[in-house]
C-alpha cells in the first residue's frame, strides 16, 4: 500500500497539509516525497512493492503530467507494448505508464486498466487535477473542499479531518475532471447473461480465478496469505501454492477459548504444504485493539468493526514478526456468489439486485476492512475475487444458477474446483462461518458484554436524536458510534448504511448482522 494526497489551492498551508497527510504514514513507511509548486501540492508515502529502488518512487513526471498512484496495474506491460513499443522507462514500476497513457488517450485510459488503484494526475496543460478510482474501490480515495471550493484528494479520511468540513468517499468506477465525477465502468452492469451449460460456466469461474490469483503474485517484495480455513481464503491459498515454486506463508487467527477456524486452517495448510502460523488472541487483546480499529477504519458499521479486529491483529503480528509486504485475501466472494442470508432471496431477480447493491457498496464494508487492517500494518492487500474480469463474469451468470437450490451455498464456486483436488473435500464443501464469529464466538459476545457495561438502552434512545444519520440501535452500535465521532466528528455521511441482511426478505428481519442469528446457520459455527 501507498498513500497519496493532491490539492490545488492556496487556502490550506503546507504545514497543515503535511500534518494531515502524515496520518496515513503507515500506508507507506519506506519513503515520503512532497511536491509544492505554487498552488500545486502533491504528496506520496511509499510502500515499495514493484521496483524497490528509488527509481520507483513517485510522483512520476512526464511531458505534460505529474502522476501519483496507490495501486497495482496488472496489465502495465501489455499497455507499454501496445501504446509505447519503443519507449524507455526510468523504472520497473507498474505505475510509471499512467502519465504517458493519459497524455495519449486521456480519460479513456481508465477503461484500459486491469488494476486496483486510486490515482491523481496533474495535467500541466490545463493546470488541473484529475483523479480516479478502480471499479470496486479496492484502493481507497476520499475528497473534500476548502472554503473556496477547491477540491482535495487523499487516500484516507484521516488525512482530511483537520482540513475540510465534510469528507466524502470517492465513488468507485469514476474519474474526476473539471468538477465532475464521471462513471467509466460498472462491473455489476449486465446486458445479457452468459450462455452455456452449468459445466461451461463453472469452467469460466475456474479459469478466471486461477488467472486472478496468478497475476496477484506479481511482486518484488515477499508475499503472504491470510487463511481462515473457509472456502474463499482456502481456494486462494491452494491456487497460489500450486502456482508457486516454493511453499507459501499462511496465517490464521483465533480466540484462545473457542476459535472455530483454526483447525480448518491447519487442515488446509497441511494439505497444501504451506508454512503456517497461528496467532492466538484473548479478550484483553480485542478490547485494547477496539479504539485503534475504529480510528483506522473510519466507520461505525457493526459488521465491519467486528470482522476487523481479528484481521487487524493478525496483520499486526505479520508486520511485527515477518518481512512480508503483500497479503492475498479471500474477500468479495460472498457478495458475488451469495452469503447465508441470500438463501432467503425470494427469487432470482431479488438475488441479483442484492448482489448489485452489495458489490456497489463493498468499498464501505469488506473492502474498507481489508484495506485498512492490512495497510495500517505497512502491508499491501490484494483481492483475487475482486479481479475485474472475474467479478464481471460472475455478475453475468444467470442468478437462477446462483440461488441455493443445491443445499450448499456458493455451489458454483465449489463445483468449479471439485475435480482439481486442490483442497480436502471437508474444506471444499464446508459451510460458511462469518469471519467475526469464526475467530471465536466469544469475541463478539465479549464486545456486546463490554458495550452493555458502558451503555444502556435509554442511552441508545437518546443517541437516536443526537445522531440523525444512521442512528445507533443497540448498546454495541452506540459504543462504536461514540468512538467514530471521537476520531471523525460530524462525518457520519461517509458510511451509507449498516451492513445488515435484507430486512424485506422473510427470515432476514433480524437486529444483529451476524449470520449466527439466521435460522439456516446450521453447522457453520462448528
ZAMARGU-4260 file (C-alpha; in steps of 0.2 Angstrom, whole numbers, plus 5000, padded with zeros to 4 digits):
<rodrens>
0) 5000/5000/5000 | 5005/5018/4997 | 4996/5034/5002 | 4993/5049/4990 | 4987/5067/4993
5) 4983/5081/4980 | 4977/5099/4982 | 4977/5113/4970 | 4974/5129/4980 | 4981/5142/4992
10) 4970/5141/5007 | 4977/5126/5016 | 4995/5129/5022 | 5010/5117/5018 | 5011/5114/5037
15) 4993/5109/5038 | 4993/5098/5023 | 5009/5089/5028 | 5002/5086/5046 | 4986/5079/5039
20) 4995/5068/5026 | 5006/5060/5040 | 4990/5052/5047 | 4992/5039/5034 | 5011/5037/5035
25) 5009/5019/5040 | 5002/5015/5022 | 5019/5020/5015 | 5033/5020/5028 | 5048/5017/5016
30) 5049/5035/5009 | 5040/5051/5008 | 5041/5064/4994 | 5032/5081/4993 | 5030/5092/4978
35) 5025/5110/4982 | 5024/5121/4967 | 5014/5137/4970 | 4996/5131/4972 | 5000/5113/4967
40) 5003/5101/4982 | 5006/5083/4979 | 5012/5070/4992 | 5017/5052/4992 | 5021/5039/5006
45) 5028/5024/4998 | 5027/5006/5002 | 5040/4998/4990 | 5032/4983/4981 | 5037/4985/4962
50) 5055/4991/4958 | 5061/4993/4976 | 5074/5005/4971 | 5072/5024/4972 | 5068/5024/4953
55) 5051/5018/4958 | 5047/5032/4969 | 5033/5044/4964 | 5027/5057/4959 | 5031/5051/4941
60) 5033/5066/4929 | 5031/5065/4910 | 5030/5078/4896 | 5013/5086/4902 | 5008/5076/4918
65) 5013/5073/4936 | 5006/5057/4942 | 5003/5049/4959 | 4995/5031/4961 | 4992/5019/4975
70) 4989/5004/4965 | 4994/4988/4956 | 4992/4989/4937 | 4992/4971/4932 | 4992/4974/4913
75) 5005/4988/4913 | 5017/4978/4902 | 5003/4975/4889 | 5000/4994/4889 | 5018/4998/4887
80) 5019/4985/4872 | 5003/4991/4864 | 5005/5010/4866 | 5023/5013/4868 | 5033/4999/4859
85) 5049/5009/4858 | 5049/5019/4874 | 5062/5018/4888 | 5056/5019/4906 | 5065/5026/4921
90) 5059/5011/4932 | 5051/4994/4933 | 5036/5001/4942 | 5019/4997/4935 | 5013/5014/4939
95) 5025/5024/4928 | 5015/5020/4912 | 5000/5030/4919 | 5005/5048/4915 | 5010/5044/4897
100) 4994/5034/4894 | 4984/5049/4899 | 4994/5060/4888 | 4990/5048/4873 | 4971/5044/4876
105) 4965/5055/4890 | 4952/5048/4902 | 4948/5034/4891 | 4963/5026/4899 | 4953/5021/4914
110) 4944/5008/4905 | 4960/5000/4899 | 4967/4997/4916 | 4967/4979/4924 | 4970/4986/4941
115) 4966/4990/4958 | 4970/5008/4960 | 4967/5026/4966 | 4977/5040/4957 | 4979/5058/4955
120) 4986/5066/4939 | 4991/5084/4937 | 4988/5090/4919 | 5001/5104/4916 | 4992/5110/4900
125) 4975/5113/4909 | 4983/5116/4926 | 4970/5105/4934 | 4969/5089/4944 | 4961/5073/4938
130) 4958/5058/4950 | 4951/5041/4948 | 4947/5025/4957 | 4946/5007/4952 | 4928/5000/4949
135) 4926/4990/4965 | 4935/5003/4976 | 4948/4991/4982 | 4960/5006/4984 | 4954/5020/4995
140) 4952/5038/4990 | 4942/5052/4999 | 4939/5070/4995 | 4933/5087/5002 | 4933/5105/4998
145) 4942/5120/5006 | 4932/5136/5010 | 4935/5142/4992 | 4928/5125/4985 | 4945/5119/4979
150) 4945/5100/4980 | 4957/5090/4989 | 4960/5071/4987 | 4968/5059/4999 | 4970/5040/5002
155) 4962/5041/5019 | 4948/5051/5028 | 4960/5053/5042 | 4971/5064/5031 | 4956/5076/5028
160) 4948/5078/5046 | 4958/5093/5050 | 4957/5101/5033 | 4939/5101/5027 | 4922/5102/5034
165) 4915/5087/5026 | 4923/5071/5019 | 4916/5060/5006 | 4922/5043/4998 | 4927/5045/4980
170) 4915/5034/4970 | 4922/5018/4963 | 4922/5016/4944 | 4923/5035/4942 | 4935/5048/4937
175) 4935/5067/4942 | 4938/5080/4929 | 4933/5098/4928 | 4922/5097/4943 | 4913/5082/4938
180) 4913/5064/4944 | 4911/5053/4928 | 4907/5034/4928 | 4918/5024/4917 | 4915/5006/4922
185) 4902/4997/4932 | 4906/4978/4935 | 4888/4975/4941 | 4880/4981/4924 | 4873/4966/4915
190) 4867/4967/4897 | 4864/4949/4895 | 4868/4933/4904 | 4882/4921/4899 | 4877/4907/4888
195) 4882/4889/4891 | 4878/4875/4902 | 4882/4874/4921 | 4899/4865/4917 | 4904/4878/4905
200) 4900/4892/4917 | 4910/4883/4931 | 4924/4881/4919 | 4924/4900/4916 | 4924/4903/4935
205) 4938/4891/4937 | 4950/4898/4924 | 4947/4916/4929 | 4950/4914/4947 | 4967/4905/4943
210) 4972/4919/4932 | 4966/4932/4946 | 4977/4923/4959 | 4992/4921/4947 | 4993/4940/4942
215) 4992/4945/4961 | 5008/4935/4964 | 5017/4948/4955 | 5029/4957/4967 | 5047/4962/4971
220) 5043/4960/4989 | 5038/4945/5000 | 5020/4939/4998 | 5010/4930/5012 | 4992/4924/5013
225) 4978/4926/5026 | 4970/4908/5028 | 4954/4907/5038 | 4950/4889/5034 | 4934/4894/5025
230) 4931/4891/5006 | 4937/4908/4999 | 4954/4910/5008 | 4957/4892/5006 | 4955/4892/4987
235) 4966/4907/4985 | 4980/4899/4996 | 4978/4882/4987 | 4979/4890/4970 | 4994/4900/4975
240) 5003/4885/4982 | 5000/4876/4966 | 5007/4890/4955 | 5022/4895/4967 | 5038/4886/4966
245) 5041/4886/4984 | 5030/4884/5000 | 5019/4899/5003 | 5017/4908/5020 | 4999/4907/5028
250) 4992/4915/5044 | 4977/4911/5054 | 4970/4919/5069 | 4958/4914/5083 | 4952/4917/5101
255) 4961/4907/5115 | 4944/4899/5120 | 4933/4894/5106 | 4942/4898/5089 | 4931/4889/5075
260) 4943/4891/5060 | 4960/4887/5067 | 4958/4868/5065 | 4951/4871/5047 | 4965/4882/5043
265) 4978/4870/5049 | 4970/4856/5039 | 4971/4867/5023 | 4990/4871/5027 | 4995/4853/5029
270) 4986/4848/5013 | 4994/4862/5003 | 5011/4861/5011 | 5012/4879/5017 | 5022/4887/5031
275) 5008/4890/5043 | 5007/4902/5058 | 4993/4903/5071 | 4990/4919/5080 | 4980/4917/5096
280) 4972/4932/5104 | 4961/4934/5120 | 4948/4946/5127 | 4960/4959/5133 | 4968/4960/5115
285) 4951/4963/5107 | 4946/4976/5119 | 4963/4985/5118 | 4963/4985/5099 | 4945/4992/5098
290) 4949/5011/5098 | 4963/5009/5086 | 4952/4998/5074 | 4938/5011/5074 | 4951/5025/5071
295) 4959/5017/5056 | 4943/5011/5048 | 4933/5027/5049 | 4917/5018/5051 | 4904/5014/5064
300) 4897/4999/5055 | 4895/4984/5067 | 4899/4970/5055 | 4915/4979/5048 | 4921/4983/5066
305) 4919/4965/5072 | 4927/4957/5057 | 4941/4970/5058 | 4948/4966/5075 | 4954/4949/5071
310) 4961/4954/5054 | 4970/4969/5061 | 4978/4959/5075 | 4984/4945/5063 | 4991/4958/5051
315) 4999/4967/5066 | 5008/4951/5070 | 5014/4948/5052 | 5021/4966/5052 | 5030/4964/5068
320) 5037/4946/5065 | 5040/4944/5047 | 5046/4954/5031 | 5030/4951/5021 | 5024/4966/5012
325) 5010/4959/5002 | 4995/4949/5008 | 4982/4940/4997 | 4964/4938/5005 | 4948/4930/5001
330) 4936/4945/5002 | 4922/4949/4989 | 4917/4931/4986 | 4902/4932/4997 | 4895/4947/4988
335) 4897/4938/4971 | 4891/4921/4975 | 4879/4924/4990 | 4880/4923/5008 | 4870/4914/5022
340) 4856/4927/5021 | 4854/4927/5002 | 4847/4909/5004 | 4832/4918/5009 | 4831/4928/4992
345) 4813/4926/4986 | 4818/4924/4968 | 4832/4926/4956 | 4829/4944/4952 | 4830/4948/4970
350) 4846/4939/4972 | 4854/4949/4958 | 4848/4965/4964 | 4855/4961/4981 | 4872/4956/4973
355) 4872/4973/4963 | 4869/4983/4979 | 4882/4973/4989 | 4896/4974/4976 | 4892/4993/4973
360) 4894/4996/4992 | 4909/4985/4995 | 4921/5000/4997 | 4912/5005/5013 | 4912/4987/5021
365) 4923/4972/5017 | 4934/4981/5005 | 4937/4995/5018 | 4940/4982/5031 | 4953/4973/5021
370) 4962/4989/5016 | 4964/4997/5032 | 4968/4982/5043 | 4982/4977/5031 | 4988/4994/5026
375) 4989/5001/5044 | 5002/4987/5046 | 5013/4993/5031 | 5007/4979/5020 | 4998/4979/5004
380) 4982/4969/5002 | 4977/4960/4986 | 4960/4953/4982 | 4959/4939/4969 | 4940/4938/4970
385) 4939/4957/4966 | 4948/4954/4949 | 4938/4964/4937 | 4937/4951/4924 | 4932/4938/4937
390) 4919/4949/4946 | 4911/4955/4930 | 4910/4937/4924 | 4901/4931/4940 | 4889/4945/4939
395) 4884/4940/4922 | 4880/4922/4927 | 4861/4919/4927 | 4856/4922/4945 | 4844/4907/4944
400) 4860/4896/4944 | 4867/4906/4960 | 4851/4903/4970 | 4854/4890/4983 | 4845/4875/4976
405) 4859/4863/4980 | 4858/4863/4999 | 4875/4871/4998 | 4880/4889/4997 | 4892/4895/4984
410) 4889/4879/4975 | 4895/4886/4958 | 4912/4890/4966 | 4913/4874/4974 | 4909/4864/4959
415) 4921/4874/4948 | 4936/4866/4958 | 4928/4850/4963 | 4939/4840/4951 | 4956/4849/4955
420) 4960/4840/4971 | 4966/4857/4977 | 4958/4855/4994 | 4951/4842/5006 | 4933/4838/5002
425) 4929/4843/5020 | 4935/4861/5016 | 4928/4862/4999 | 4911/4858/5005 | 4912/4866/5022
430) 4898/4878/5027 | 4902/4896/5028 | 4906/4904/5045 | 4906/4923/5047 | 4924/4928/5050
435) 4920/4938/5066 | 4911/4923/5073 | 4924/4910/5066 | 4938/4919/5076 | 4928/4913/5091
440) 4910/4916/5096 | 4917/4923/5112 | 4924/4938/5103 | 4908/4946/5098 | 4900/4941/5114
445) 4914/4950/5124 | 4911/4965/5113 | 4892/4965/5117 | 4895/4962/5136 | 4908/4976/5136
450) 4896/4988/5127 | 4882/4984/5140 | 4894/4988/5154 | 4896/5006/5147 | 4879/5010/5138
455) 4861/5007/5142 | 4846/5006/5131 | 4840/5023/5137 | 4856/5030/5131 | 4853/5022/5114
460) 4836/5030/5113 | 4844/5047/5117 | 4858/5044/5104 | 4845/5042/5091 | 4840/5060/5092
465) 4858/5066/5093 | 4864/5056/5078 | 4852/5058/5064 | 4862/5049/5051 | 4861/5030/5053
470) 4856/5031/5072 | 4863/5018/5083 | 4850/5004/5088 | 4860/4994/5101 | 4872/4997/5115
475) 4886/4989/5104 | 4882/5001/5089 | 4882/5016/5101 | 4899/5011/5108 | 4906/5011/5090
480) 4897/5027/5085 | 4904/5036/5100 | 4922/5030/5096 | 4919/5035/5077 | 4913/5053/5082
485) 4929/5054/5093 | 4940/5052/5078 | 4929/5058/5064 | 4917/5071/5072 | 4902/5075/5061
490) 4907/5064/5047 | 4893/5051/5048 | 4889/5054/5030 | 4905/5044/5024 | 4895/5027/5028
495) 4879/5024/5018 | 4871/5012/5030 | 4873/4997/5042 | 4878/4981/5033 | 4863/4970/5038
500) 4853/4956/5029 | 4839/4962/5018 | 4825/4965/5031 | 4812/4964/5017 | 4815/4946/5015
505) 4806/4933/5026 | 4819/4926/5038 | 4830/4941/5037 | 4822/4954/5048 | 4835/4952/5062
510) 4843/4965/5074 | 4861/4958/5073 | 4871/4957/5057 | 4879/4941/5062 | 4874/4925/5052
515) 4873/4917/5068 | 4856/4924/5071 | 4849/4916/5055 | 4839/4900/5056 | 4850/4892/5042
520) 4866/4895/5051 | 4867/4876/5054 | 4884/4868/5055 | 4893/4885/5051 | 4898/4888/5069
525) 4906/4870/5071
</rodrens>
